[in-house]
Amino acid sequence: MKKQKFSNRIAFNFMVATAMLISLIFAVIYLVVSKTAESSLEDDLTAEAREISEGLVLTADSIIFADEAEWKEKEHGQVEVNPIFIQVANAAGKVLRRSPNLMGTSLSIDKNQAGNVYFNSSLSGVRIRQFQLPLNNDSGQRAGFVSVAIPLEESHMVLKNLLIVLLTAFPVTLLILYFVTKLIAKKSISPVLVLTERAEKI
């Protein structure tokens, strides 16, 4: 009976300490994966925006589209599989051109931002991560904006699945540790209890 009581107490204390440590580790894993996914999206958006801007000729009062091939890429026309939404607007925010997959809708424009900016918004009810690249002509005046966006659904699905795995693994890991620790504790304290019982008899 004493052996059972001591082993339970040791296993419980060990499980509590382990639970705190595992919680910390799982939280770090989730945050790292989340930041990595966000960083990867932002890198893709930046690269795409710069590629689009390189195909533009900025004059004092207009934007000329010199690279038509970029606008005809497959990923700019599709909506369902890894779409990339692109839009070019003038300094006043008027949309000059948009990728076919936007289908008449427009990406948000923040005309007050002086530099590059990332933000989350929505497009036809779909959550998107958006990058806005300001365009300045040779005179240094604001000529317009290149806006590029990618849906967040895929990233959110990966993070959701990771969260489910971590939340499922957490109690299972603790239970296994509890019973393993209890078994080890029983074997470890057996000699001590035997000595204690003999001492009490004496």
N, C-alpha and C positions, 0 to 999 in steps of 0.2 A: 504493500500500500504506500509506504514511504517512497519507495523507488518510483512508483507511478506518479506520485505527487511532485517529486523533485524533477523528474524528466519532463513532465508537462510544463512546469514553471520555466525550466531552462529553454525548452522548445518555443514557448510563447514569447519569452523575452528576445530570443534570437530572431523569431519571425517578425516582431515589431521593428527591431533594428534593421533587419534586412528589407522590410517593406519600405522604410524611409529611403534607404539607399537605392533600391530598385526604382522607386518613384522618381528620384532625382535623375537616375540614368535614363529612364524612359522619356522623361520630360526633355532632357538634353537631346536625345535621339530625334524626338518629334520636331523640336525647334530647328535642329541642324538640317533635317530633310526639308522642312518648310522653307527655310531661308535659301537652301540650295535650289529648290524648285522655283522660287521667286526670282532668284538671281539669274537662273537659266532663261526664264521667260524674258527678263529685262535685257539680257544679252542678245537674244533673238530679235527683240523689238528694235533695239538700237542699231544692230547690223542692217536690218531691213530698211529702217528709216534713212540711214546714211546711204544705202544703195539707191534708194529712190531719189534722195536729194542730189546725188551725183549725176543723175540723168535730167536735172532741171537747169535751165538757163535763166538767171535772174536779171531782169533789166530794171531800169528806173521805175517803171510803172506796170510791169507785167511779169508773168511766169510762163516760160516756154517749155513744153514737154519734149525733150530731145530723144529720150530712150523709150520707144514704144514697146520694145521686147519685154521690158520689165513688167509692164502692165498686163501682158498677155500670159504671164506665168500661171500654171495650173492652180497653185495654192491661192491665187488672188480671185479665182473664179468660183471655187468650191465653197460650200457652206458647211457640210456635214463632217468632213475629215480634215483635221488640222488646218482650219482656214486662217489666213492672215488678212485682216481688213486694212485697207490703205485709203488715205484721203489727203488731198492737197487743197488748202484754202488760202485765200489772199490775206493781207494784213487786217482787213475789215471782218474776216471770219466767213466770207462768202466761199462756199465750196466750188472749186474749179474743176476738180476731177476726183472720182472715187472708184475703187475697185468694183468689178461686177457683183461680187458676193455681198456687197452692202445693200444691193437691191433697193435703191432709193432712199435708204435711211442714212443718217449722218453720224459721225463720231463727234464727241464733245470737244469743244475748243475753249481753252482758257487763255484769252488774249492778254491777261494781266501778267502772265508768266514771262520773264525775260530770258530764261534759259531752258535747258532740257528739263522735262518733268515727267514722272511716272505717276499714274493714279488708276484706281479701280472705278469703273463705271458700268453701265449696262447698255445692251443693244438688243432691242426687241425682246426684252425679258431675259436675255442671256448675260451673265456676268462676264466682264472682260477686263483684261489688264491692258492699259493704254500708255503709249509713249508719244509725247509731243515734242517735235524738233522745230525750233524757230528758224526761219530762213531770212537771212540778211543779204541785201545786194552789195555791190562793190562800194557803194557810198556809206555802207554801214546802217542803212535804214531797213526797218522791218518790211520784208516783201510778202511774207506769208508763213504758213505752218505746214509741216508734214506730220500727219497723225497716223500711227500704226497701232493695231490692236490684235490681241489673241484671246480667244475664249479661255476662261479659268476652269471650265468644267473638268478637264482632264487632270489638272493639278489638284483640284479639290477632291477628285475621286481617289487619286493616289494617297493623299493625306488622310482621307476618311478611312480607306482600307488599312493604312498603317495604324491609325488610332484604334480601330477595331481589333487588330492583331495584338497591339500593346495592352489594351484593356482586357482581352481574353487571356493573354499570357500572364498578366499580373497575378490574379488569384490562383491560377494553376501552379505557377512557380512558388508562391507562398505556401500552398498546401503541401507540395512535394518537399519543400525545405522543412516544414513543420514536422512531418512524419519521419524524415531522415534524421533531423536533429534529435527528435524524441528517442529514436532507436539508438543513436550514438550516445546520447546522454544516459540512457538506461544502462548500457554496457560500461560506460565510464564511471558511473557512481556506484555500481554493484560492489566493487571491493571496499569502497569507503563505508557503505551501509553495513557490510558484513563485519568490518572492524568495529563500527559503532555498536551493533547489536551485541558483539562479544564483550565489548567494554561495559555495556549496561548490565550484562549477566554477571560479570565479575564484581 
